[in-house]
Amino acid sequence: MPIQQAALAALALIASTALAQPNIDKLKQFKVATTDLNIPTVPQTGRNADAIRENLKRIKLPPGFKIELYAVVPDARHMAVAPNTNMLFVGTRKTSVWAVTDRNSDGVADEVKSFAPSLKFTNPNGVCWTKDGFLIVAEHNRVLNFPAAEFFYEGPDVAVIEVVGQGKLIPPEEESFNHGARVCKIGPDGLLYVSLGQPFNVQPRDKLKLYNEWGIGGMVRMNAFDGSKREVYATGIRNSVGHDFNPKDGTLWFTDNQTDGMGDDIPAGEINRITAKGQFFGYPWRQGKTRITEHGYDKDPLPANITDPQVYTIAHAADLGMSFYTGKQFPAKYQGGFFSAQHGSWNRTKPVGALVLFTSLKADGTADKTEVFAEGWLDENGLYRGRPVDVAVMKDGSLLISDDFAGALYRVSYSAP
């Protein structure tokens, strides 16, 4: 009986895969992939929404700021605010990308539904925009591009460009359930930048050459429409799940997740700054200020070309999404700096994180001071009532925070006290 069940499961998987590819082939040719034009929406009222609002009463912010529920969005991860309409797209680590719309422009979303449900996504965590309004979705091992997505997301079938085909972002044999959530941004040069986390706690030595060639444990950049001109942009990164360009000087900043199993307080978390192609950020020989002992990396001479972090954060707080504040609604103190989200620890004897940080910059573009901006998702009993993932600036200058634990987006706004 188990053999029969296994055979049936294998057949079902083959059928599912076979169905998914014809769907994308049809969409690439602007053909119909499904006849069901109705897309179910996520309820925005009721007990769940009320409970999330109640939990938000615990959140502490600086004077003049308030936080409200913007939308109920299951598994909400990274966000891409639409350039021309009052909506955004939200990635997940599952199989959905969500289209979130505030149709009456009242600062609260009215509709949340799946984007391009006739496609089969796999860990579509990363979403970002090209300068001319094409939506990029970076999956575990594929990158797709959707023309004018904010205007053509109403139905299940949408036009799509295959930037990097399935199994071509990294070698398929290096796919792992660990560290497979990608993030993406378009740079000032118009190229697409994608972070590729390495799948191990500490990668074995026999993986170093392969990973450096592919940009695994680093960042790659490429043409956002056909994947050409691909090159490794930075290396020595364990697992970055958040990056953004400083609009003032074009430098690329990124967070990096820490090595597990070394104790509660080491290694420190990192927020880094890339100023030129080819920079190396120390991993796996060093993270934070700590030498990595696994596989004997601490016995090697420390590489001389390490670029030091701009910000050291508390160990194991899981620094994820970050965004430069480009709005005008918040006080001058916040303009030109960046916000970053800490998802919260899973591997400390006392949990930490689950908050949003703000980092100001010096006149020379380097980091100045980092402080807590929003906290309270980790309660007095050490229980998570939410886990921030990403931050994004809305057109009106308010700030969105995504939370994949509560399944929600929050909107932070400011009015002078």
MOSUL-V99662 format. One line per field, one symbol per residue. ss: DSSP state (2 for helix, 1 for strand, 0 for the rest). phi: phi as a letter, one per 20 degrees, with the letter a starting at -180 (. if undefined). Layout:
ss = ???
phi = ???
This chain:
ss = 022222222222222222222222222200000000000010000022222222220001000011111111000000111000001111000000011110000000001111000000000001111000011111000011111000000000000011110000000222000000000111000001111100000000222222222200011111000000001111100000001110000001111100000000000011111100001100000110011002222220000001000011100000111111000000022200011111000000000000111111100000111111111001000001000111111000001111100001111111000
phi = .gfffffffffffffffffffgffffffdmdfdbeeeedfdegdcofffffffffffefdcfgnecccfeaecgmfceccfffccebbdcebedcdddedcdfdldncfdbcbfelffedeclefecadffdneeeceegbacdcdflgfdcdfdfdcfbdefcfgndfcggfefbfemdeecbbeegeneedcecfefefcffffegfffffenfmacccaffdcmflfbfebcmdfaecrbbefffcmfddbebeefendofdceffccdcddbfnfddneefbclddfeefmmffeegfgedfeffecddffmfmfdfbbfedecffgggefnecdbddfofccdfcfcnlbddccedefenefdddbfdcbpfeefemdedrcgdbcbeefenfdecebeffmbddddccbgf
